């Protein structure tokens, strides 16, 4: 039982240290930017969906593993360059 508590405490401290280091990286690095293509998905009465493309926009992101400062990580935005807006 003692070993399990020690392992859990070590894991919790490692996760806290990882989060703190990731936060410091997010604070010190300049914000990144990714071009994102938003579009409306408008459902029709016949069951089909009409798509209406909007102008591309630039979204800010942080260069870290986790989201910080209210912004998503750049690796996440790079994988999702299209932003669907359901109506």
MOMOTA-V298447 format. One record per helix or strand of 3 or more residues. SS is the DSSP state (~ for helix, > for strand). FROM is the first residue (numbers start at 1). TO is the last residue. If there is no record, write none. Layout:
ss=SS from=FROM to=TO
ss=SS from=FROM to=TO
This chain:
ss=~ from=2 to=28
ss=> from=32 to=43
ss=> from=49 to=53
ss=> from=57 to=62
ss=~ from=74 to=79
ss=> from=82 to=86
